[in-house]
Amino acid sequence: MTRAFGTAPSLAEIEALALAALARLPERFAAHLGGVAVLVEDFADPETLAALGIADPFELTGIYEGVPLGEKHSAPTGTMPDRIRLFRSPILDEWIARGDESLEHLVAHVLIHEVGHHFGLSDAQIEALETEV
């Protein structure tokens, strides 16, 4: 049997998967995400990797950058807007390595993990949210 392989999903296609996952979040979370930008890039930039002490860019699938919701009252003025950055190549690499889940599920998993950081959720709370979505 011959199988035709297409090209890897583009940045726009990964973004569409992320936005679809965002749209499935329960309203109690979705109502507080209006100001959070979701960006998809191929890899994290060298400065981000260095700041996190990560040598291999394939080790970072996503990052939340901002002030968690519960700490906004004490954030200095002039802070940058909150954003979630997803990294396409590491996500695709993990998807291929796992081989046991859909790309849609993996992108949602990474996105929800970063959304959890925005809300200051624990790992257990992030897992519970992922189950809801």
N, C-alpha and C positions, 0 to 999 in steps of 0.2 A: 504494500500500500504506500502510495506517495503522499506526503504531506507538504503542503505549501506553507512556508513560514513568511509572515509579513514583517514589516519593520517594527521596531520597538515602539511602544506608546510614546507619544510626544509629550512635551511639557504641558500643552493645552489639554491633552487627553487625561493626564494625571490630575491636572487642576479640575477638570470636569468631574472626575471620580471623587476628589476631595470635597468639592462643593455639593455634590449629591449626598455625601455622608453628612456634611454640615446641615443640610436641609432636613435630615432625618432626626436631628437632635431634638430631645423633648423641649417644649416651649420654655420651661423654667431655665434652661441653659441658653437656648437660641435667642431669647429676649435680651441677653447681656453680651452678645457677640457682634453687634452692629458695627462697632468701631474697630474690630480686629480684622486686619487684612490677612488673606491667605495667598501666599506666593509659592510658586513651584520653580525650583532652579535645578540645574543638573547636579551640582555639588555645593556644599558649603564653601564659602570663601576661606582663604588661608588664615585671615584674622580671626574668624569665628572658631575654626579648628584649633588655632593656637591658644585662644582664650579658654577653651574647654580642655586643653591638654590632649587633644586627639591627633595622632600622627597619620592615621589612615582615613582618608575622606569617605571610604565606604562604611565606616563605623557610625556615621551620623545620618539617620534617615529623616529627622525633623527636629525643629527647635521652636520653642515659644520664646519670643523676645518682647518683654514688656513688664509691667508691674501687675502682679496677680490682683484680681478684683478686690480681695479683702484687704489689700495694702494700699489701695488707691488714695485713701484719705491722707496718708502720710507721704505720698510721692512728691518729690520736688516739682515745681512748675517747670514747664519747658521740656518735659520728657518726650521721647519719641513715641509715636502711636504704637499700640500693641500690634504684633504680627506673628503669624505662624508661617514658618518656612519649611516646606517639604522638599526633600532632595531626591530627584527622579532616579539617578543612576544607583545610589545605594538601595533605594526601595526596590528597583528592578532586580538588583543583585540578590537581595534577601528573598524576593519572590521566587527567583529561579532556584536558589539554594534550598529553600524549604520544599518547594514542589508540591505542597499539600493543601494550599489554600488559594483562593482566587485573588487576583490583583485588586479587585474592588474591596475585598475584606482587608487586605493588608494596608491599603491606602487609608481606609476608614480607621483601622487600628492606630496607625501613626498619627492621624489627624486628631482622633479622640484623646490620645495620650497628651498631645500638646494643648488641646482645649482644657484638659484636666489641670494642666499647669496654670492656665489663665485663671481658673477658679480656685487654685490652691488645694486641689483634691489630693488625697492619699492614693497610693497605688491600688488599694482595695476599692476605693470609691471610683477610680478610673475604670477598673475592671467591671464594676456594676453598671456604669454608664455605657460601656461598650456592649454589654449584654442587652441593654435597652435599645440600642441603635441597631 
